Amino acid sequence: MSAMPRVIVMGGSVGGLTTALVLRDTGCDVRVFERSSSALQARGAGIAALDATLRYLVERGGYQPADVCSATGWIRFLNRDGSLRHEQRHRYRFSSWNTIYRSLLRLFGAGRYLLGHEVVDFGQTGDTVCVTLADGSRASADLLVCADGVSSIGRGKLIPEVAPSYAGYVAWRGTVPERSLSPATRKAYEDAIIYQVLTDSHILVYPIPGLDGSLAAGDRLINMVWYVNVAAGDDLDRLMTGRDGIRRAVSLPPGAATDEAVTSMRRQAEAVFAPPVAEVVTSVAEPFVQAVYDIEVPRMAHGRVCLVGDAAFAVRPHAAAGTAKAADDGWALGEELQAAGGNVPAALAAWERRQLLVGQQLLDRTREIGDSSQFNGTFRPGDPRLIFGLHEPGH
Ligand SMILES: Cc1cc2nc3c(=O)[nH]c(=O)nc-3n(C[C@H](O)[C@H](O)[C@H](O)COP(=O)(O)OP(=O)(O)OC[C@H]3O[C@@H](n4cnc5c(N)ncnc54)[C@H](O)[C@@H]3O)c2cc1C
């Protein structure tokens, strides 16, 4: 019998899938329980892809970064009239949540990736974790990895005293087919991520793969993320209440924002942005909204259950390191399980010491950047702290 544990991973997004793949490689018997009943679909979200996000695909999956990422060689900041405020050479890779997810899932295979498996409860008895699913069925394992995202029930059960803290602003996000943009605007994004800094706000816009993963010029999408302050209370409630009347806590999916909110956002974009930025923002057919939260946990493991990715620390997006942190949690868990010869409590104790530090430092960094943009007026083009990175800017 294998010394390596039987593992259930709750949540099959980037963090859950990377963890599942790494643990399977160490000899664990791994199943992924994903709540969604169909393969997770285009979330319409572009992501800056750091090395840790791509690590499994590249080191073990036979991928080159260029198979799944677009790349840019410049960071440019524009003024309102479109003139250049600042530029610097810096190479970034960009992908989409969709492209990374699909590629990881292809490597894991569908056999043990179980859709429609929503975990509603779990408990630990002796050396076993027993999980209850929404249909009432049960499953057991030696280790439960909660990779169930920002609204994690794993966190809620293990550390109920931790509550998400609203950062005071939201991100308007969305994509536009590159082909649909004017030649001048397309040229602006050919080899650059474009920023524009406003009073108490900033936007970033960059090219990502097309929905089918295509990286050919013209087939790509141009992705925007615009950080806008929205006061907690009535203003936030109004924005996060969709056309269906439902108030979402974290994200309002594409197509759900009210016409009033979208029209007001587009009007403001026309008034404040440089032409290549305004054209993208006003052309997004179905912009979506994500409220920005800080989540800080004092522990990431308890007995035979652990929290990875956004289920543990959820950090503001300014280091573009959310998926990288989730993947790094998974790699570190694999290393510690191997070092402990499959002894789950010993591995989790060592793992928690390492990953608490990674999460806390990233949270502190992203909080500082976010506050400098949205509240303190100290967000400066060219500031080296703005370079994306998991452990520090650039790394
Ligand atoms: C505005 C914005 C911009 C961002 N930009 C970037 C970027 O450029 N680069 C980057 O790396 N990151 C970025 N992020 C962060 C990134 O999206 C997250 O950090 C990342 O998706 C976290 O991955 P995860 O696997 O931990 O959780 P998630 O991706 O949230 O996945 C959780 C999964 O768990 C499933 N699930 C939930 N509950 C249950 C349950 N009870 N049972 C079973 N399954 C369940 C869900 O269906 C989902 O599939 C950004 C985030 C925001 C808000």
Ligand as a Chemical Component Dictionary entry (heavy atoms), coordinates in Angstrom:
data_LIG
# 
_chem_comp.id                   LIG 
_chem_comp.type                 NON-POLYMER 
_chem_comp.pdbx_formal_charge   0 
_chem_comp.three_letter_code    LIG 
# 
loop_
_chem_comp_atom.comp_id 
_chem_comp_atom.atom_id 
_chem_comp_atom.alt_atom_id 
_chem_comp_atom.type_symbol 
_chem_comp_atom.charge 
_chem_comp_atom.model_Cartn_x 
_chem_comp_atom.model_Cartn_y 
_chem_comp_atom.model_Cartn_z 
_chem_comp_atom.pdbx_ordinal 
LIG C1  C1  C 0 -9.785  42.203 -10.607 1  
LIG C2  C2  C 0 -8.933  40.963 -10.467 2  
LIG C3  C3  C 0 -7.823  40.803 -11.303 3  
LIG C4  C4  C 0 -6.992  39.683 -11.155 4  
LIG N1  N1  N 0 -5.909  39.573 -11.967 5  
LIG C5  C5  C 0 -5.070  38.519 -11.801 6  
LIG C6  C6  C 0 -3.888  38.375 -12.608 7  
LIG O1  O1  O 0 -3.574  39.209 -13.475 8  
LIG N2  N2  N 0 -3.083  37.300 -12.380 9  
LIG C7  C7  C 0 -3.370  36.356 -11.430 10 
LIG O2  O2  O 0 -2.641  35.409 -11.260 11 
LIG N3  N3  N 0 -4.484  36.455 -10.662 12 
LIG C8  C8  C 0 -5.324  37.510 -10.818 13 
LIG N4  N4  N 0 -6.437  37.614 -10.020 14 
LIG C9  C9  C 0 -6.645  36.641 -8.917  15 
LIG C10 C10 C 0 -7.089  35.277 -9.357  16 
LIG O3  O3  O 0 -8.246  35.349 -10.161 17 
LIG C11 C11 C 0 -7.367  34.415 -8.122  18 
LIG O4  O4  O 0 -6.373  34.621 -7.157  19 
LIG C12 C12 C 0 -7.363  32.942 -8.502  20 
LIG O5  O5  O 0 -8.411  32.656 -9.391  21 
LIG C13 C13 C 0 -7.514  32.067 -7.251  22 
LIG O6  O6  O 0 -7.535  30.740 -7.635  23 
LIG P1  P1  P 0 -8.164  29.624 -6.695  24 
LIG O7  O7  O 0 -7.979  28.336 -7.439  25 
LIG O8  O8  O 0 -7.619  29.763 -5.331  26 
LIG O9  O9  O 0 -9.710  29.998 -6.549  27 
LIG P2  P2  P 0 -10.857 30.211 -7.641  28 
LIG O10 O10 O 0 -10.278 30.490 -8.984  29 
LIG O11 O11 O 0 -11.802 31.199 -7.068  30 
LIG O12 O12 O 0 -11.573 28.804 -7.727  31 
LIG C14 C14 C 0 -12.363 28.249 -6.705  32 
LIG C15 C15 C 0 -13.052 27.008 -7.282  33 
LIG O13 O13 O 0 -13.705 26.304 -6.244  34 
LIG C16 C16 C 0 -14.990 25.904 -6.671  35 
LIG N5  N5  N 0 -15.802 25.757 -5.454  36 
LIG C17 C17 C 0 -16.206 26.752 -4.611  37 
LIG N6  N6  N 0 -16.901 26.246 -3.568  38 
LIG C18 C18 C 0 -16.919 24.890 -3.754  39 
LIG C19 C19 C 0 -17.483 23.816 -3.011  40 
LIG N7  N7  N 0 -18.159 24.034 -1.868  41 
LIG N8  N8  N 0 -17.324 22.544 -3.469  42 
LIG C20 C20 C 0 -16.630 22.318 -4.629  43 
LIG N9  N9  N 0 -16.082 23.304 -5.376  44 
LIG C21 C21 C 0 -16.221 24.580 -4.940  45 
LIG C22 C22 C 0 -15.431 27.043 -7.589  46 
LIG O14 O14 O 0 -16.468 26.646 -8.464  47 
LIG C23 C23 C 0 -14.121 27.347 -8.322  48 
LIG O15 O15 O 0 -13.943 26.533 -9.451  49 
LIG C24 C24 C 0 -7.290  38.701 -10.164 50 
LIG C25 C25 C 0 -8.426  38.836 -9.351  51 
LIG C26 C26 C 0 -9.239  39.959 -9.482  52 
LIG C27 C27 C 0 -10.434 40.113 -8.582  53 
# 
loop_
_chem_comp_bond.comp_id 
_chem_comp_bond.atom_id_1 
_chem_comp_bond.atom_id_2 
_chem_comp_bond.value_order 
_chem_comp_bond.pdbx_ordinal 
LIG C1  C2  SING 1  
LIG C2  C3  SING 2  
LIG C2  C26 DOUB 3  
LIG C3  C4  DOUB 4  
LIG C4  N1  SING 5  
LIG C4  C24 SING 6  
LIG N1  C5  DOUB 7  
LIG C5  C6  SING 8  
LIG C5  C8  SING 9  
LIG C6  O1  DOUB 10 
LIG C6  N2  SING 11 
LIG N2  C7  SING 12 
LIG C7  O2  DOUB 13 
LIG C7  N3  SING 14 
LIG N3  C8  DOUB 15 
LIG C8  N4  SING 16 
LIG N4  C9  SING 17 
LIG N4  C24 SING 18 
LIG C9  C10 SING 19 
LIG C10 O3  SING 20 
LIG C10 C11 SING 21 
LIG C11 O4  SING 22 
LIG C11 C12 SING 23 
LIG C12 O5  SING 24 
LIG C12 C13 SING 25 
LIG C13 O6  SING 26 
LIG O6  P1  SING 27 
LIG P1  O7  DOUB 28 
LIG P1  O8  SING 29 
LIG P1  O9  SING 30 
LIG O9  P2  SING 31 
LIG P2  O10 DOUB 32 
LIG P2  O11 SING 33 
LIG P2  O12 SING 34 
LIG O12 C14 SING 35 
LIG C14 C15 SING 36 
LIG C15 O13 SING 37 
LIG C15 C23 SING 38 
LIG O13 C16 SING 39 
LIG C16 N5  SING 40 
LIG C16 C22 SING 41 
LIG N5  C17 SING 42 
LIG N5  C21 SING 43 
LIG C17 N6  DOUB 44 
LIG N6  C18 SING 45 
LIG C18 C19 SING 46 
LIG C18 C21 DOUB 47 
LIG C19 N7  SING 48 
LIG C19 N8  DOUB 49 
LIG N8  C20 SING 50 
LIG C20 N9  DOUB 51 
LIG N9  C21 SING 52 
LIG C22 O14 SING 53 
LIG C22 C23 SING 54 
LIG C23 O15 SING 55 
LIG C24 C25 DOUB 56 
LIG C25 C26 SING 57 
LIG C26 C27 SING 58 
# 
